[in-house]
């Protein structure tokens, strides 16, 4: 099954193909497509996951960070 990701980057709508064998998740795929460096983000995400007791802490962190990077309306399209 082919997957596509639809998103807006800095107000511009975009759409890309997605394959699980190249990226860990859709967020890494869209960041790579736009040239966003995720090294500091991924280190903080790992640290937060290991220390946080709140169930949604990592998801909240991810959503806020990607909003700051300029991403919005991220959706997976199954074809």
C-alpha positions in Angstrom: 0.0 0.0 0.0 1.4 3.4 -1.0 1.4 6.2 1.5 1.6 9.9 0.9 2.0 12.6 3.5 0.1 15.9 3.1 1.3 18.9 5.1 1.8 22.6 5.1 5.3 24.0 5.6 5.4 27.7 6.4 2.0 28.2 4.9 2.7 26.3 1.7 0.8 23.0 1.1 3.0 20.1 0.2 2.6 16.4 -0.5 5.3 13.7 -0.5 5.6 9.9 -0.8 6.4 8.0 2.3 8.1 4.6 2.9 8.7 3.0 6.3 12.1 1.6 5.2 13.7 5.1 4.8 12.4 6.9 7.9 11.4 6.1 11.5 8.1 8.1 11.2 6.3 10.6 9.1 7.8 13.5 11.1 11.3 12.5 10.2 10.2 12.2 6.5 8.8 15.7 6.2 11.7 17.2 8.1 14.1 15.5 5.7 12.1 16.7 2.7 12.3 20.3 3.9 15.9 20.1 5.2 15.2 20.6 8.9 17.9 19.3 11.2 16.3 17.1 13.8 19.4 16.1 15.9 18.7 18.3 18.9 15.0 17.6 18.7 15.5 13.8 18.6 17.9 13.9 21.6 15.4 15.9 23.6 12.6 13.6 22.6 14.6 10.5 23.8 15.4 12.3 27.1 11.8 13.3 27.6 10.5 9.8 26.9 12.9 8.3 29.4 12.0 10.8 32.2 8.4 11.7 31.8 5.6 10.0 33.6 2.9 11.7 31.6 1.5 9.5 28.8 1.2 12.2 26.2 4.3 14.2 27.0 6.3 13.0 24.0 3.4 13.6 21.6 2.8 17.1 23.0 6.5 17.9 22.7 6.6 16.7 19.1 3.4 18.6 18.1 4.8 21.8 19.6 8.2 21.5 18.1 7.0 20.8 14.6 4.6 23.8 14.9 7.7 25.9 15.8 9.6 24.4 12.8 6.8 25.7 10.5 4.8 22.5 9.9 1.0 22.2 10.2 -1.9 20.1 8.9 0.1 16.9 8.8 -2.0 14.0 7.4 -1.3 10.5 6.1 -3.0 9.6 2.8 -3.5 5.9 2.1 -3.8 5.1 -1.6 
